[in-house]
Amino acid sequence: MVDTTLAFSEGGAHRLRGMEESVVVHDGPAPKRIVTGYGFWIFLLSDIIMFSCFFAAYAVLLGQTAGGPSGAQLFDLRSVVAETACLLLSSFTCGLASIAADVRSARWYQASMAATCVLGLAFLALEGREFASLVSQGAGPTRSAFLSAFFTLVGCHGAHVSAGILWLLTMMAQVFGKGFRADILRRILCFALFWHALDIIWVAIFSVVYLLGSAA
Amino acid sequence: MSEHLHGTHGQLDVAPGDEEEVRVGPRLLGYVVGLGLAILLTATSFFIAGTDLVWQPSIPVAIIVLAIAQMGVHLVFFLHITTGADNTNNVLALAFGLLIVFLVIGGSLWIMSNLNHNMMPMDQIMRMQR
């Protein structure tokens, strides 16, 4: 095993002890960009599993309105269409920012990230307005098990978007101050993964919570 | 970008989110196609939810199928998860995540509907407690 360990740290071809004839070729450890990206991908999958628990709770509690208003009476689908448009376009501009970072164009990078930020803030504003109107109608999270599950699931996604916007602003500042260093490019890769994953979760939310929820 | 070029011997993996394509034009086109498909699927979803043109019991199934299709579009065009040999690790992690997601959601729905089915109606429970 000592031989193998040494070979990994050196990289390239080496001979295993007692197997003089066979030459084993290793690529060595994977580049840091792959290790970082893969680790973050695993975190995102665990985050998606956490969301799946909230989705399961919502699906189970959908009918438990405790005599209160149901989804069909509460949801305003026009507002949901606007929120979806904001998030879809922000996913696109985030992709533009990834391309701009790879070709080292600071101007396009900052412009795309700024557009992503504005669209994300518009999404949060629409969602905040929706929550405020629900609470003012007396349909807050304490009204029924259905509404508790609704606010937990959609609010958790909103909290992720808020955290994503803070991260986005940090990445704009880091590129502004330090340029496209390798470590900053890895952070941009992780941020893009995070933002696209949030969009995937939103697809599940508008389908399951709003469209199926207002049909039920 | 030199960090994730292929090695001289053997094929290296790509990081999730990274593309093999490095030219700007085709990459841009990929995002445009992804956005177009996503808008199309979203619009169809919202249209189907509000229409009475289709057989009503099919609507929930259609919405779920459209949502799964759109998640696939996002995975391929935005997250660049492909079936390529250099993407095997990313796909396997995703497959395991999906297995857990289906176990959690499907299992919860199955158990709770079974409990609902077997539980005595509430008025009978009240009568027994009296």
Interface residues (C-beta under 8 A of the other chain):
Chain A: V25 D27 A30 P31 K32 R33 I34 T36 G37 Y38 F40 W41 I42 L45 S46 I48 I49 S52 C53 F55 A56 A57 A59 V60 L77 V81 T84 L88 L89 S91 F92 G95 L96 S98 I99 D102 V103 A182 L189 A192 L193 H196 A197 D199 I200 V203 A204 F206 S207 V208 L211 L212 S214 A215
Chain B: M1 E3 H4 G7 H9 G10 L12 D13 V14 A15 P16 G17 D18 V22 V24 R27 L28 Y31 V32 G34 L35 A38 I39 T42 S45 F46 A49 G50 I59 P60 I63 I64 L66 A67 Q70 M71 H74 L75 F78 L79 N89 N90 A93 L94 F96 G97 I100 V101 V104 I105 G107 S108 L109 M112
